Amino acid sequence: MAVVMTMRWAGVTPEQYDSVRDTVRWEQDTPTGAVLHVASFEGGALHVTDVWSSQADFERFFADRLAAAVKEAGIEGEPETSFRPIHRRFVAPGVTGAAS
């Protein structure tokens, strides 16, 4: 079942996020089960909203690819993460593409 994953990770900077993104290359080598990723920063924290085909897909991606890059970027602590089943998804007509 598809899920929405939300994450808040206090203390993560845009530079650390970009370092992890460049190392993991998830935009070029899309992880199995990844559907959508949105990241923002507010109040000294990274905020992420993702859509995944399953919670297990995200957990596998984190363990196999993301965790090592997070450590390499010097990110400390643990994120606050939650998963909820998707009730409905809407994509506006004409919306395509990846990074912006």
N, C-alpha and C positions, 0 to 999 in steps of 0.2 A: 504494500500500500504506500502511495506517495505521501511524503511528509514535508512539513515546513520546519526547518531548523532555525532557531534564533540563538544568537550568541552575543554576549557582552564580555569583552576582555579588557579589564582595567589596566591602564599603563601602556598599552600597545600604541606605538606611534605610526603615523603614515609611512615613515621611512622603513620601519620594521615590517609592516604589512607588505610594502612594495618589494622588499628584499625576499620575503617568503614567497611572494607571487612569482618573482623572477627565478628563484631556485626551483620551485615545484613545477612551474610552467603549466598550470592547470588550464589556462586558456588555449595553449597549443596542444596539450595532451590531456584531453578531457577525461576526468575520472569516470569510471563506470557508475551509472546511476545519477550523475549530476545533471540537473535540469536548469537551474537558475542560481546566480550568485549576485548579491548586492552588498556592498560594504560602505560604511560611513563612519565618521568620527564625531564624537560629541562628549563633553564632560570628561576629557582625559581617558576615553575608552574607545576601543574598536567595537562597532556594532555590525553584525552580519545577519542577513536574512538569506537563507538558501531554500531551494526546493530540491529534494532528492527522491529517487524512486523508492528508497527505503532507508530507515535509520541505519540498518546494517551496512548499506553502501557508504554512507558518510563515515561511520566508525572504521570501516576498512581503509578508506582513503586517509583518515587521520592517522591511523596506526602505520600504514605502509609508506606514506609519502609526506604527510604534513608535519608530523611530530619532529622529525629530524631537522627540518628546515626552521621550525619554530625555535628549537634549541640553538641552532646555528646563528639565528638572528638576535639571540640574547633576550628573547621574550620570557618573562618569568610569570609565575603564578599559574592559575587555572582559569579557564573561561567559565562563565555562567552560561550553560547551554540547555535548551529545551527543544523537544520535538512534539509536534502535533499532527494528526492526520489532516490531510487537505480535504476541505469540504467542497471547494469550488476554485477553479483557476480560470482567469480571463486574460487573454493577450490581445491588446488593442490591434485593430487591423493596420497592417503596414509596418508593425514593429518587427524588426529583424536585427540580426547582427549580435555582436558580442560586446567587447570592451568599449568604454567611452571615457 
